[in-house]
Amino acid sequence: MNQHIPLNISPKELKKLLDDDSSQKPFIVDVREDDEITIASFSFSVLHLPLSKASNWSGKIEELLPKDAPIVVVCHAGVRSLNFGIWLLEQGIRKNVWNLVGGIDAWSSDVDQSVPRY
């Protein structure tokens, strides 16, 4: 297994982790653009790091992420977040990085239908 590929997590698996009070909560990073967040957002706290503004935050990524929590990266469909997760692992930032398969679109259809699809 390539150590520079994030693990996959499904929307239902993420929901279970978020609801389980006995487990360590993952830290969610949303890499979608501002207008996408306006259309559809999660009902829980996320760190918003739009990829188009990477020059603003990439140099301080270690300061922005917790040292001890697993990271789940999300986007609209799971492609940009996968690339971001790969980048994180290549930087040596995290060893426990997951990609939300299907992104917020899958979250909307599989977990929370109140989240608008776009």
N, C-alpha and C positions, 0 to 999 in steps of 0.2 A: 504494500500500500504506500502510495506517495505521501510523504509527510507534509507536502505543500498543497494538499487538497482538503478543503473543509469537509467535515462529516455532513451528511444530509439529515435534516430533521423535518418531519411533516408538520403541517399546521396542527393536527390533532395531538401529536407528541408534544409540541411546544405548549399548547393549551394545558395539557396534563401537567407539565413541569411548572407552569405559571400558577396553576391551581393547587399544587401540592405544597402544603405548608411545611412538610418535613424535608423537602429537597432544597438545595441551593438554587436560588433564582438566577436564571441566565440574564446577562446584560444584553439588551437589544440595541443594535445599531442599524438605522434605516438610511440607506444611501440614495434614496429617491430625491428628485428635485423638489423645490419649494411648491411648485404648482401641483405636483402629484400629492403632496402631503395635504394641500388644501382640499383636494377632491376626496381623498380617502386616507384616514389615519387610524392608527390602532387606539384602543381604549386604555392602554397602559403606557407607561413612560418609556420613551426611546431616546437614544442619542441620535440626532439628525445630522448626518455628515453627507451633504449632497456631493456626488462625485465631481460635478462641474466646478466645485469650489475647493477641490483637493489642495490647491496651492495655499489655501488659507489655513488648513488644519493638518496636512500630512506631516509637517515637521514637528508637531507636538502630539502625535497620535498616542505615544506612550502615556502622556499626562492625561489624556482624555478617557482612556480605558481603565477599568479596575484591574488590579493585579491578580485577584483571586477568583473572580467569577467567570464562568464560561461565557463566551460571546456567541450570540446568534445574529447573523447579518441578514438583512431583508431588503427587498426592492419590490418592483411590481410583479415580476414573473420568476425571479430567482437567478437570472443570468448576471446582472450587474453585481448582485450581492455575492455570487460565486466568485467572480473576478476580484472583488474587494477582499473576500476571505482568503483567496490565494495570495494576494498582495500582503495581507496581514501576516500570514504564516511565513512568507518569504522574508519579511522584515524581522522575523524572530520575535514578534510581539506576543503571540499567543500560541499555546499548544492545543487548547481546547476551543476550536472555532467550528461552528455549525452554520450551514446555509439553509434558510427556510425554503424548502422545495416548493416552487409555484408562487412564492412571494405573497404579497398582500392579496393578490387575486385569488389564490387558493385559500388563503385565510378567510376571505369573504364567502367563498362557496362552501367550504368545509366546516368552518367554525362559527363565524359571526356574520350572518347575512345582512346585518344592519350596516356593515361597511360597504359603501358604494363600489361597484366594479366599474372599471374604465379601460 
